[in-house]
Amino acid sequence: MKRIVSAGIFTSVLLLSACSGPAAGEQLDAVLNDTFDAEKEYRETQKKMEELEKDEQQLFESIMALTQEQQDEVDSKVEEALASAQERLELLAAEKESMGNAQENFKEIDTVIAETDDAQLKEELSSLKEKMQERFDAHGQFTEAYETLNGLQQELYTMLMDEETELKTMQEKALEVNEQNTAVQDAVTAFNNSTEQFNEMKNQIVDNLKEDE
């Protein structure tokens, strides 16, 4: 099983808070920073998730190296792996909540769009809103794929505790895990691409606003 690559994050940029500037810029500054702050817990889970995934992979490999004569040790390590998988689900739940809060905060961009009189800026902000929604949707797809993967991993771990489990059955489950892992990796890539595109769009808007000061 490949270790899961942590998903990327969007960056916040202080626009005009240190100087006087267009009202739209100041409003956008507030929305971006509130959204960024709401994702704090999401960012903090990333390192923990990565560490758990790495340790769990090593644990799985050590289990596979044990023999039937070491079943007691297998059972002990499997319990540890199951506990790790459950902890990852708890971190994922915290991550989902953090992203949900960020999504709620970002809805304030509607006010910025409605109150700006600049047609070009209105269009740019609308595109930014669409890209951020795409990013939130991509994270939702990642979450669903990750939850499915976690469930399959736990099923595989549990099989290791049953001495009656046939090798073919275990190999089929391992194949399911690997296929789902690919789905998770694809979801991560989609989320990271959306994040990168959002940051590029946001930075361009910031630069344009600064030029208009």
N, CA, C and O of each residue as an XYZ file, in Angstrom:
852
protein
N       0.838     -1.202      0.000
C       0.000      0.000      0.000
C       0.872      1.251      0.000
O       1.750      1.420      0.847
N       0.612      2.109     -0.956
C       1.356      3.362     -1.005
C       0.892      4.307      0.083
O      -0.282      4.332      0.455
N       1.816      5.065      0.573
C       1.444      6.086      1.557
C       0.742      7.222      0.830
O       1.145      7.620     -0.263
N      -0.302      7.733      1.443
C      -1.099      8.779      0.820
C      -0.368     10.115      0.857
O       0.206     10.491      1.879
N      -0.394     10.820     -0.251
C       0.226     12.140     -0.322
C      -0.729     13.164      0.269
O      -1.905     13.207     -0.092
N      -0.229     13.977      1.165
C      -1.076     15.002      1.780
C      -1.529     16.023      0.747
O      -0.788     16.379     -0.170
N      -2.755     16.483      0.918
C      -3.315     17.455     -0.014
C      -2.737     18.844      0.240
O      -2.274     19.146      1.340
N      -2.773     19.691     -0.806
C      -2.204     21.025     -0.697
C      -3.123     22.006      0.005
O      -4.251     21.666      0.362
N      -2.645     23.204      0.198
C      -3.424     24.248      0.872
C      -3.363     25.535      0.065
O      -2.434     25.756     -0.711
N      -4.351     26.362      0.256
C      -4.295     27.662     -0.411
C      -3.624     28.651      0.528
O      -3.669     28.498      1.749
N      -3.006     29.662     -0.055
C      -2.270     30.652      0.727
C      -3.064     31.943      0.804
O      -3.773     32.321     -0.129
N      -2.927     32.602      1.928
C      -3.598     33.887      2.114
C      -2.588     35.002      1.891
O      -1.409     34.862      2.217
N      -3.052     36.086      1.344
C      -2.174     37.230      1.088
C      -2.814     38.482      1.671
O      -3.986     38.752      1.410
N      -2.072     39.241      2.446
C      -2.580     40.520      2.944
C      -2.596     41.490      1.780
O      -1.565     41.764      1.167
N      -3.764     42.000      1.489
C      -3.897     42.874      0.334
C      -3.609     44.324      0.685
O      -2.569     44.883      0.337
N      -4.570     44.910      1.385
C      -4.505     46.350      1.592
C      -4.640     46.728      3.053
O      -4.911     47.886      3.372
N      -4.456     45.768      3.941
C      -4.701     46.045      5.356
C      -3.692     47.021      5.934
O      -3.953     47.650      6.960
N      -2.561     47.151      5.295
C      -1.537     48.036      5.842
C      -1.588     49.431      5.223
O      -0.779     50.296      5.559
N      -2.536     49.642      4.325
C      -2.616     50.958      3.703
C      -4.050     51.231      3.286
O      -4.886     50.327      3.298
N      -4.333     52.439      2.925
C      -5.676     52.745      2.455
C      -5.794     52.265      1.022
O      -4.842     52.370      0.248
N      -6.953     51.741      0.667
C      -7.110     51.232     -0.689
C      -8.566     51.063     -1.008
O      -9.426     51.403     -0.196
N      -8.866     50.530     -2.207
C     -10.250     50.344     -2.632
C     -11.014     49.486     -1.642
O     -10.461     48.541     -1.080
N     -12.279     49.808     -1.427
C     -13.107     49.057     -0.490
C     -13.182     47.588     -0.874
O     -13.170     46.719     -0.002
N     -13.261     47.301     -2.174
C     -13.335     45.919     -2.628
C     -12.096     45.139     -2.204
O     -12.187     43.974     -1.817
N     -10.940     45.788     -2.282
C      -9.701     45.136     -1.877
C      -9.690     44.814     -0.401
O      -9.261     43.735      0.008
N     -10.161     45.748      0.393
C     -10.201     45.535      1.833
C     -11.193     44.434      2.201
O     -10.935     43.624      3.091
N     -12.326     44.417      1.508
C     -13.324     43.383      1.761
C     -12.787     42.001      1.371
O     -12.958     41.024      2.099
N     -12.138     41.947      0.214
C     -11.580     40.675     -0.242
C     -10.499     40.203      0.709
O     -10.386     39.010      0.988
N      -9.712     41.130      1.203
C      -8.672     40.812      2.187
C      -9.285     40.106      3.389
O      -8.773     39.087      3.854
N     -10.381     40.657      3.881
C     -11.037     40.088      5.061
C     -11.586     38.692      4.774
O     -11.454     37.788      5.599
N     -12.204     38.518      3.600
C     -12.771     37.210      3.236
C     -11.682     36.156      3.122
O     -11.820     35.047      3.637
N     -10.602     36.511      2.444
C      -9.513     35.554      2.242
C      -8.867     35.149      3.568
O      -8.585     33.974      3.804
N      -8.643     36.129      4.414
C      -7.992     35.825      5.684
C      -8.904     35.036      6.623
O      -8.438     34.156      7.347
N     -10.192     35.345      6.612
C     -11.133     34.569      7.424
C     -11.203     33.126      6.934
O     -11.277     32.191      7.731
N     -11.180     32.961      5.622
C     -11.227     31.614      5.042
C      -9.949     30.857      5.368
O      -9.981     29.684      5.740
N      -8.834     31.543      5.223
C      -7.531     30.931      5.523
C      -7.463     30.506      6.984
O      -6.998     29.410      7.298
N      -7.925     31.370      7.867
C      -7.912     31.053      9.304
C      -8.807     29.857      9.612
O      -8.480     29.038     10.471
N      -9.939     29.756      8.912
C     -10.864     28.645      9.146
C     -10.250     27.310      8.740
O     -10.658     26.259      9.233
N      -9.276     27.354      7.846
C      -8.620     26.119      7.395
C      -7.421     25.748      8.268
O      -6.679     24.823      7.939
N      -7.231     26.450      9.360
C      -6.076     26.184     10.225
C      -6.029     24.732     10.675
O      -4.987     24.081     10.588
N      -7.163     24.224     11.159
C      -7.179     22.843     11.655
C      -6.925     21.862     10.523
O      -6.270     20.838     10.716
N      -7.444     22.176      9.342
C      -7.160     21.332      8.175
C      -5.662     21.252      7.929
O      -5.124     20.168      7.705
N      -4.985     22.401      7.969
C      -3.543     22.404      7.723
C      -2.801     21.620      8.793
O      -1.828     20.924      8.504
N      -3.271     21.738     10.043
C      -2.588     21.057     11.134
C      -2.737     19.542     11.060
O      -1.876     18.807     11.543
N      -3.833     19.074     10.454
C      -4.021     17.618     10.359
C      -3.111     16.990      9.317
O      -2.833     15.793      9.379
N      -2.647     17.776      8.370
C      -1.886     17.215      7.265
C      -0.617     16.481      7.719
O      -0.359     15.354      7.296
N       0.161     17.123      8.572
C       1.393     16.497      9.044
C       1.088     15.265      9.886
O       1.773     14.248      9.770
N       0.064     15.350     10.731
C      -0.297     14.209     11.570
C      -0.745     13.030     10.711
O      -0.369     11.887     10.971
N      -1.545     13.312      9.693
C      -2.024     12.266      8.794
C      -0.851     11.605      8.078
O      -0.793     10.381      7.958
N       0.065     12.412      7.613
C       1.216     11.878      6.882
C       2.060     10.979      7.779
O       2.525      9.924      7.347
N       2.255     11.395      9.018
C       3.040     10.591      9.953
C       2.350      9.265     10.251
O       2.995      8.217     10.294
N       1.030      9.317     10.459
C       0.281      8.096     10.726
C       0.328      7.149      9.529
O       0.493      5.940      9.693
N       0.182      7.700      8.334
C       0.207      6.876      7.131
C       1.570      6.187      6.967
O       1.648      5.008      6.622
N       2.618      6.937      7.218
C       3.963      6.377      7.099
C       4.196      5.272      8.124
O       4.689      4.198      7.780
N       3.846      5.529      9.373
C       4.033      4.533     10.432
C       3.164      3.302     10.195
O       3.575      2.169     10.447
N       1.953      3.553      9.704
C       1.026      2.448      9.457
C       1.523      1.557      8.319
O       1.375      0.336      8.366
N       2.106      2.172      7.310
C       2.664      1.401      6.203
C       3.794      0.503      6.699
O       3.877     -0.670      6.332
N       4.648      1.060      7.526
C       5.759      0.274      8.080
C       5.226     -0.850      8.967
O       5.766     -1.956      8.972
N       4.176     -0.560      9.708
C       3.564     -1.563     10.579
C       2.983     -2.701      9.748
O       3.145     -3.873     10.087
N       2.302     -2.347      8.654
C       1.723     -3.358      7.777
C       2.811     -4.252      7.194
O       2.654     -5.471      7.130
N       3.900     -3.647      6.775
C       4.996     -4.426      6.208
C       5.602     -5.367      7.241
O       5.990     -6.488      6.913
N       5.683     -4.912      8.489
C       6.237     -5.777      9.547
C       5.281     -6.928      9.845
O       5.721     -8.031     10.169
N       3.974     -6.679      9.736
C       2.995     -7.745      9.954
C       3.148     -8.814      8.875
O       3.132    -10.008      9.171
N       3.294     -8.386      7.647
C       3.412     -9.318      6.538
C       4.682    -10.153      6.616
O       4.769    -11.218      6.005
N       5.662     -9.673      7.362
C       6.923    -10.412      7.492
C       6.846    -11.496      8.572
O       7.732    -12.345      8.671
N       5.782    -11.460      9.379
C       5.629    -12.450     10.447
C       5.066    -13.762      9.896
O       4.440    -13.784      8.836
N       5.293    -14.837     10.621
C       4.816    -16.156     10.212
C       3.583    -16.540     11.026
O       3.217    -15.845     11.974
N       2.947    -17.645     10.652
C       1.770    -18.124     11.378
C       2.110    -18.475     12.820
O       1.263    -18.398     13.710
N       3.355    -18.856     13.034
C       3.787    -19.197     14.397
C       3.864    -17.959     15.288
O       4.009    -18.075     16.505
N       3.768    -16.795     14.692
C       3.848    -15.539     15.444
C       2.499    -14.823     15.441
O       2.443    -13.594     15.402
N       1.415    -15.594     15.483
C       0.079    -15.030     15.364
C      -0.243    -14.047     16.476
O      -0.921    -13.046     16.243
N       0.233    -14.322     17.676
C      -0.019    -13.391     18.778
C       0.557    -12.018     18.482
O      -0.056    -10.991     18.774
N       1.738    -12.019     17.903
C       2.374    -10.750     17.557
C       1.635    -10.084     16.398
O       1.509     -8.861     16.341
N       1.148    -10.921     15.473
C       0.355    -10.396     14.363
C      -0.883     -9.684     14.899
O      -1.189     -8.562     14.497
N      -1.588    -10.346     15.807
C      -2.810     -9.774     16.365
C      -2.537     -8.450     17.054
O      -3.314     -7.505     16.924
N      -1.434     -8.381     17.787
C      -1.083     -7.167     18.506
C      -0.813     -6.007     17.547
O      -1.260     -4.881     17.764
N      -0.074     -6.312     16.486
C       0.268     -5.276     15.505
C      -0.961     -4.849     14.701
O      -1.101     -3.682     14.338
N      -1.847     -5.809     14.428
C      -3.064     -5.473     13.698
C      -3.938     -4.530     14.528
O      -4.515     -3.579     14.000
N      -4.028     -4.804     15.818
C      -4.793     -3.915     16.692
C      -4.214     -2.507     16.652
O      -4.951     -1.522     16.667
N      -2.918     -2.423     16.602
C      -2.246     -1.120     16.523
C      -2.563     -0.435     15.201
O      -2.813      0.769     15.155
N      -2.549     -1.226     14.117
C      -2.855     -0.671     12.793
C      -4.300     -0.201     12.724
O      -4.583      0.849     12.147
N      -5.215     -0.968     13.304
C      -6.622     -0.578     13.315
C      -6.834      0.708     14.110
O      -7.637      1.558     13.727
N      -6.118      0.840     15.205
C      -6.222      2.053     16.013
C      -5.704      3.253     15.232
O      -6.266      4.345     15.315
N      -4.632      3.049     14.474
C      -4.073      4.118     13.657
C      -5.050      4.529     12.565
O      -5.228      5.716     12.294
N      -5.682      3.541     11.939
C      -6.657      3.828     10.885
C      -7.838      4.619     11.443
O      -8.342      5.533     10.792
N      -8.269      4.268     12.635
C      -9.372      4.987     13.269
C      -8.971      6.413     13.609
O      -9.771      7.339     13.473
N      -7.743      6.586     14.046
C      -7.254      7.930     14.354
C      -7.215      8.782     13.094
O      -7.503      9.978     13.143
N      -6.861      8.176     11.972
C      -6.855      8.923     10.714
C      -8.262      9.378     10.334
O      -8.449     10.475      9.807
N      -9.242      8.529     10.606
C     -10.629      8.914     10.329
C     -11.055     10.099     11.190
O     -11.781     10.981     10.730
N     -10.599     10.114     12.435
C     -10.930     11.225     13.331
C     -10.279     12.519     12.845
O     -10.886     13.588     12.907
N      -9.054     12.415     12.368
C      -8.381     13.593     11.820
C      -9.089     14.064     10.556
O      -9.213     15.264     10.313
N      -9.549     13.109      9.756
C     -10.255     13.462      8.534
C     -11.556     14.186      8.858
O     -11.939     15.128      8.165
N     -12.226     13.744      9.906
C     -13.466     14.404     10.328
C     -13.187     15.846     10.740
O     -13.956     16.750     10.413
N     -12.084     16.059     11.461
C     -11.705     17.412     11.870
C     -11.362     18.253     10.642
O     -11.669     19.443     10.581
N     -10.728     17.619      9.677
C     -10.366     18.305      8.445
C     -11.618     18.720      7.671
O     -11.692     19.836      7.155
N     -12.599     17.821      7.591
C     -13.861     18.115      6.902
C     -14.571     19.298      7.561
O     -15.093     20.179      6.879
N     -14.581     19.305      8.889
C     -15.240     20.396      9.608
C     -14.530     21.719      9.334
O     -15.175     22.748      9.135
N     -13.212     21.685      9.327
C     -12.425     22.882      9.067
C     -12.714     23.429      7.667
O     -12.895     24.632      7.481
N     -12.753     22.528      6.694
C     -13.040     22.961      5.326
C     -14.476     23.460      5.196
O     -14.750     24.385      4.432
N     -15.391     22.843      5.946
C     -16.777     23.311      5.933
C     -16.896     24.719      6.474
O     -17.636     25.535      5.924
N     -16.176     25.015      7.544
C     -16.160     26.361      8.110
C     -15.563     27.364      7.125
O     -16.039     28.491      6.993
N     -14.505     26.924      6.436
C     -13.869     27.796      5.445
C     -14.835     28.105      4.310
O     -14.897     29.233      3.822
N     -15.587     27.091      3.895
C     -16.556     27.291      2.822
C     -17.630     28.298      3.225
O     -18.049     29.130      2.420
N     -18.066     28.213      4.467
C     -19.056     29.169      4.956
C     -18.484     30.578      4.968
O     -19.155     31.528      4.563
N     -17.248     30.716      5.431
C     -16.614     32.030      5.486
C     -16.430     32.625      4.091
O     -16.564     33.832      3.889
N     -16.120     31.751      3.139
C     -15.833     32.252      1.792
C     -17.091     32.760      1.095
O     -16.998     33.494      0.111
N     -18.249     32.384      1.585
C     -19.501     32.862      0.997
C     -19.619     34.379      1.070
O     -20.402     34.983      0.337
N     -18.835     34.992      1.960
C     -18.857     36.454      2.088
C     -18.346     37.141      0.828
O     -18.516     38.347      0.654
N     -17.718     36.357     -0.049
C     -17.237     36.968     -1.295
C     -18.423     37.456     -2.133
O     -18.265     38.330     -2.985
N     -19.606     36.890     -1.889
C     -20.801     37.343     -2.608
C     -21.073     38.828     -2.335
O     -21.506     39.570     -3.217
N     -20.809     39.231     -1.108
C     -21.002     40.640     -0.743
C     -20.008     41.520     -1.489
O     -20.362     42.592     -1.979
N     -18.761     41.060     -1.573
C     -17.723     41.818     -2.282
C     -18.106     41.973     -3.746
O     -17.974     43.054     -4.320
N     -18.585     40.883     -4.348
C     -18.979     40.911     -5.760
C     -20.142     41.867     -5.966
O     -20.152     42.653     -6.914
N     -21.119     41.795     -5.075
C     -22.328     42.614     -5.220
C     -22.030     44.099     -5.057
O     -22.669     44.932     -5.699
N     -21.077     44.435     -4.215
C     -20.848     45.843     -3.884
C     -19.798     46.528     -4.752
O     -19.646     47.747     -4.675
N     -19.071     45.776     -5.575
C     -18.086     46.422     -6.438
C     -18.758     46.946     -7.694
O     -19.623     46.287     -8.270
N     -18.354     48.138     -8.113
C     -18.913     48.762     -9.323
C     -18.049     48.487    -10.553
O     -18.435     48.801    -11.679
N     -16.881     47.898    -10.321
C     -15.945     47.625    -11.413
C     -16.369     46.327    -12.107
O     -16.319     45.251    -11.511
N     -16.786     46.439    -13.366
C     -17.290     45.274    -14.101
C     -16.230     44.188    -14.251
O     -16.521     43.001    -14.103
N     -15.000     44.600    -14.545
C     -13.933     43.615    -14.727
C     -13.618     42.902    -13.410
O     -13.438     41.684    -13.379
N     -13.555     43.677    -12.328
C     -13.273     43.086    -11.022
C     -14.404     42.145    -10.615
O     -14.164     41.084    -10.040
N     -15.635     42.545    -10.917
C     -16.792     41.703    -10.590
C     -16.671     40.345    -11.300
O     -16.950     39.295    -10.721
N     -16.248     40.399    -12.560
C     -16.091     39.165    -13.339
C     -14.958     38.308    -12.776
O     -15.076     37.087    -12.675
N     -13.849     38.976    -12.409
C     -12.704     38.254    -11.868
C     -13.046     37.594    -10.528
O     -12.647     36.461    -10.261
N     -13.777     38.311     -9.707
C     -14.161     37.765     -8.402
C     -15.153     36.609     -8.562
O     -15.118     35.649     -7.793
N     -16.027     36.700     -9.550
C     -16.973     35.618     -9.814
C     -16.228     34.362    -10.251
O     -16.585     33.251     -9.859
N     -15.193     34.546    -11.064
C     -14.378     33.412    -11.496
C     -13.608     32.818    -10.317
O     -13.440     31.603    -10.210
N     -13.149     33.703     -9.439
C     -12.433     33.242     -8.247
C     -13.358     32.419     -7.357
O     -12.956     31.395     -6.804
N     -14.593     32.876     -7.226
C     -15.585     32.156     -6.432
C     -15.823     30.758     -7.010
O     -15.880     29.775     -6.272
N     -15.959     30.681     -8.333
C     -16.185     29.394     -8.993
C     -15.006     28.449     -8.782
O     -15.187     27.252     -8.561
N     -13.805     29.002     -8.853
C     -12.615     28.167     -8.667
C     -12.521     27.662     -7.234
O     -12.133     26.516     -7.006
N     -12.871     28.503     -6.270
C     -12.838     28.062     -4.882
C     -13.887     26.989     -4.634
O     -13.635     26.039     -3.892
N     -15.065     27.126     -5.249
C     -16.094     26.099     -5.102
C     -15.622     24.781     -5.707
O     -15.878     23.705     -5.167
N     -14.932     24.885     -6.832
C     -14.347     23.693     -7.455
C     -13.359     23.027     -6.499
O     -13.283     21.802     -6.411
N     -12.613     23.857     -5.794
C     -11.637     23.342     -4.820
C     -12.341     22.642     -3.663
O     -11.935     21.556     -3.249
N     -13.397     23.264     -3.144
C     -14.143     22.634     -2.044
C     -14.781     21.322     -2.507
O     -14.787     20.338     -1.768
N     -15.319     21.313     -3.735
C     -15.914     20.088     -4.275
C     -14.860     18.990     -4.409
O     -15.124     17.824     -4.117
N     -13.668     19.378     -4.852
C     -12.580     18.409     -5.020
C     -12.166     17.824     -3.671
O     -11.830     16.644     -3.570
N     -12.196     18.665     -2.642
C     -11.853     18.155     -1.317
C     -12.922     17.177     -0.824
O     -12.609     16.191     -0.156
N     -14.181     17.455     -1.157
C     -15.242     16.533     -0.782
C     -15.065     15.178     -1.449
O     -15.297     14.140     -0.829
N     -14.655     15.187     -2.709
C     -14.414     13.937     -3.431
C     -13.217     13.196     -2.839
O     -13.217     11.969     -2.742
N     -12.197     13.960     -2.444
C     -11.037     13.347     -1.794
C     -11.452     12.675     -0.491
O     -11.040     11.553     -0.199
N     -12.270     13.375      0.284
C     -12.711     12.845      1.571
C     -13.467     11.532      1.409
O     -13.228     10.572      2.142
N     -14.379     11.499      0.444
C     -15.153     10.280      0.207
C     -14.238      9.128     -0.207
O     -14.385      8.004      0.274
N     -13.306      9.414     -1.092
C     -12.384      8.378     -1.561
C     -11.495      7.881     -0.419
O     -11.195      6.691     -0.323
N     -11.084      8.807      0.437
C     -10.198      8.451      1.546
C     -10.933      7.599      2.569
O     -10.368      6.643      3.101
N     -12.189      7.939      2.850
C     -12.978      7.153      3.796
C     -13.162      5.724      3.296
O     -13.080      4.768      4.067
N     -13.413      5.591      1.985
C     -13.559      4.257      1.396
C     -12.254      3.484      1.514
O     -12.252      2.303      1.862
N     -11.153      4.153      1.225
C      -9.847      3.507      1.331
C      -9.587      3.039      2.755
O      -9.134      1.915      2.973
N      -9.871      3.890      3.708
C      -9.637      3.554      5.107
C     -10.437      2.309      5.498
O      -9.931      1.435      6.201
N     -11.687      2.238      5.037
C     -12.521      1.081      5.344
C     -11.936     -0.203      4.768
O     -11.928     -1.243      5.427
N     -11.446     -0.120      3.532
C     -10.838     -1.288      2.898
C      -9.562     -1.710      3.619
O      -9.287     -2.900      3.774
N      -8.795     -0.729      4.054
C      -7.571     -1.034      4.791
C      -7.894     -1.749      6.100
O      -7.221     -2.708      6.475
N      -8.922     -1.277      6.784
C      -9.296     -1.919      8.040
C      -9.800     -3.348      7.804
O      -9.556     -4.239      8.618
N     -10.499     -3.557      6.695
C     -10.942     -4.911      6.355
C      -9.738     -5.817      6.118
O      -9.726     -6.970      6.549
N      -8.742     -5.297      5.440
C      -7.531     -6.077      5.172
C      -6.794     -6.391      6.469
O      -6.343     -7.518      6.673
N      -6.673     -5.403      7.337
C      -6.013     -5.635      8.618
C      -6.723     -6.736      9.407
O      -6.081     -7.618      9.977
N      -8.043     -6.672      9.432
C      -8.825     -7.644     10.199
C      -8.632     -9.059      9.649
O      -8.601    -10.026     10.409
N      -8.503     -9.172      8.333
C      -8.262    -10.480      7.719
C      -6.977    -11.123      8.239
O      -6.878    -12.344      8.357
N      -6.002    -10.277      8.544
C      -4.712    -10.787      9.002
C      -4.825    -11.466     10.360
O      -3.979    -12.284     10.723
N      -5.864    -11.129     11.106
C      -6.050    -11.720     12.419
C      -6.736    -13.087     12.343
O      -6.707    -13.859     13.302
N      -7.349    -13.375     11.202
C      -8.071    -14.637     11.025
C      -7.163    -15.636     10.316
O      -6.872    -15.493      9.129
N      -6.730    -16.625     11.040
C      -5.816    -17.625     10.474
C      -6.471    -18.445      9.374
O      -5.783    -19.122      8.609
N      -7.801    -18.388      9.289
C      -8.523    -19.160      8.279
C      -8.650    -18.397      6.947
O      -9.107    -18.952      5.947
N      -8.247    -17.140      6.950
C      -8.351    -16.350      5.724
C      -7.446    -16.929      4.641
O      -6.252    -17.135      4.858
N      -8.030    -17.187      3.472
C      -7.245    -17.741      2.371
C      -6.378    -16.656      1.734
O      -6.754    -15.484      1.696
N      -5.227    -17.062      1.244
C      -4.295    -16.123      0.629
C      -4.940    -15.398     -0.540
O      -4.730    -14.198     -0.719
N      -5.735    -16.127     -1.349
C      -6.384    -15.522     -2.506
C      -7.329    -14.408     -2.072
O      -7.374    -13.346     -2.694
N      -8.080    -14.651     -1.009
C      -9.011    -13.647     -0.498
C      -8.265    -12.398     -0.048
O      -8.698    -11.274     -0.302
N      -7.142    -12.611      0.620
C      -6.355    -11.484      1.101
C      -5.739    -10.708     -0.066
O      -5.667     -9.480     -0.032
N      -5.300    -11.426     -1.087
C      -4.715    -10.774     -2.256
C      -5.767     -9.937     -2.982
O      -5.472     -8.843     -3.464
N      -6.997    -10.456     -3.058
C      -8.079     -9.711     -3.708
C      -8.388     -8.426     -2.935
O      -8.632     -7.375     -3.528
N      -8.375     -8.527     -1.603
C      -8.628     -7.336     -0.786
C      -7.484     -6.333     -0.938
O      -7.718     -5.126     -1.001
N      -6.266     -6.827     -0.995
C      -5.113     -5.942     -1.179
C      -5.202     -5.221     -2.522
O      -4.811     -4.059     -2.637
N      -5.721     -5.920     -3.542
C      -5.896     -5.300     -4.852
C      -6.939     -4.188     -4.779
O      -6.765     -3.132     -5.389
N      -8.013     -4.418     -4.039
C      -9.032     -3.389     -3.832
C      -8.420     -2.164     -3.167
O      -8.692     -1.029     -3.557
N      -7.594     -2.409     -2.161
C      -6.939     -1.312     -1.445
C      -6.080     -0.502     -2.403
O      -6.127      0.728     -2.397
N      -5.302     -1.183     -3.220
C      -4.407     -0.490     -4.140
C      -5.181      0.307     -5.183
O      -4.791      1.418     -5.540
N      -6.284     -0.267     -5.671
C      -7.100      0.438     -6.663
C      -7.743      1.686     -6.040
O      -7.808      2.742     -6.669
N      -8.209      1.548     -4.814
C      -8.817      2.703     -4.138
C      -7.771      3.746     -3.801
O      -8.054      4.944     -3.805
N      -6.564      3.291     -3.511
C      -5.478      4.227     -3.236
C      -5.204      5.089     -4.467
O      -4.902      6.277     -4.353
N      -5.316      4.472     -5.649
C      -5.139      5.229     -6.887
C      -6.227      6.289     -7.018
O      -5.961      7.413     -7.444
N      -7.459      5.922     -6.647
C      -8.564      6.878     -6.693
C      -8.308      8.046     -5.742
O      -8.611      9.195     -6.065
N      -7.751      7.749     -4.573
C      -7.425      8.800     -3.614
C      -6.341      9.709     -4.178
O      -6.431     10.931     -4.068
N      -5.319      9.114     -4.779
C      -4.240      9.906     -5.350
C      -4.766     10.829     -6.441
O      -4.342     11.980     -6.544
N      -5.695     10.321     -7.261
C      -6.291     11.145     -8.321
C      -7.075     12.309     -7.711
O      -7.037     13.429     -8.222
N      -7.786     12.033     -6.612
C      -8.565     13.075     -5.942
C      -7.642     14.129     -5.339
O      -7.940     15.322     -5.379
N      -6.529     13.684     -4.784
C      -5.542     14.615     -4.224
C      -4.993     15.523     -5.325
O      -4.856     16.732     -5.141
N      -4.683     14.917     -6.468
C      -4.148     15.690     -7.588
C      -5.145     16.738     -8.051
O      -4.771     17.880     -8.318
N      -6.415     16.356     -8.148
C      -7.456     17.300     -8.571
C      -7.586     18.441     -7.576
O      -7.726     19.600     -7.968
N      -7.541     18.116     -6.286
C      -7.643     19.147     -5.256
C      -6.437     20.081     -5.298
O      -6.583     21.301     -5.217
N      -5.259     19.505     -5.425
C      -4.052     20.322     -5.473
C      -4.046     21.236     -6.696
O      -3.621     22.388     -6.613
N      -4.519     20.717     -7.834
C      -4.574     21.543     -9.049
C      -5.537     22.706     -8.863
O      -5.240     23.832     -9.263
N      -6.690     22.436     -8.259
C      -7.658     23.499     -8.009
C      -7.087     24.542     -7.055
O      -7.296     25.742     -7.233
N      -6.367     24.071     -6.043
C      -5.753     24.982     -5.077
C      -4.721     25.877     -5.754
O      -4.683     27.086     -5.524
N      -3.888     25.267     -6.591
C      -2.862     26.034     -7.292
C      -3.489     27.063     -8.223
O      -3.039     28.207     -8.285
N      -4.524     26.658     -8.942
C      -5.192     27.578     -9.866
C      -5.874     28.714     -9.110
O      -5.861     29.862     -9.555
N      -6.473     28.385     -7.956
C      -7.101     29.425     -7.147
C      -6.063     30.440     -6.694
O      -6.289     31.646     -6.790
N      -4.924     29.957     -6.201
C      -3.878     30.856     -5.727
C      -3.380     31.774     -6.844
O      -3.135     32.959     -6.618
N      -3.235     31.225     -8.039
C      -2.776     32.033     -9.169
C      -3.796     33.122     -9.508
O      -3.431     34.274     -9.741
N      -5.071     32.748     -9.534
C      -6.124     33.725     -9.830
C      -6.185     34.798     -8.751
O      -6.297     35.987     -9.049
N      -6.110     34.372     -7.512
C      -6.169     35.304     -6.377
C      -5.001     36.278     -6.422
O      -5.176     37.480     -6.222
N      -3.802     35.748     -6.686
C      -2.620     36.611     -6.713
C      -2.701     37.637     -7.834
O      -2.237     38.767     -7.677
N      -3.288     37.253     -8.969
C      -3.432     38.183    -10.081
C      -4.399     39.303     -9.718
O      -4.165     40.467    -10.044
N      -5.486     38.943     -9.044
C      -6.450     39.960     -8.606
C      -5.796     40.916     -7.605
O      -6.003     42.129     -7.660
N      -5.009     40.353     -6.696
C      -4.314     41.170     -5.702
C      -3.380     42.159     -6.393
O      -3.344     43.340     -6.047
N      -2.626     41.664     -7.373
C      -1.693     42.534     -8.095
C      -2.447     43.653     -8.817
O      -2.009     44.804     -8.817
N      -3.570     43.315     -9.424
C      -4.358     44.318    -10.136
C      -4.912     45.371     -9.175
O      -4.934     46.560     -9.492
N      -5.352     44.928     -8.015
C      -5.879     45.873     -7.037
C      -4.797     46.818     -6.541
O      -5.048     48.005     -6.335
N      -3.607     46.298     -6.352
C      -2.514     47.139     -5.882
C      -2.125     48.177     -6.939
O      -1.757     49.306     -6.614
N      -2.215     47.772     -8.207
C      -1.884     48.706     -9.304
C      -2.910     49.840     -9.351
O      -2.603     50.950     -9.784
N      -4.140     49.544     -8.898
C      -5.209     50.551     -8.943
C      -5.230     51.479     -7.744
O      -6.021     52.421     -7.699
N      -4.358     51.216     -6.760
C      -4.359     52.056     -5.551
C      -3.972     53.490     -5.873
O      -3.922     54.332     -4.977
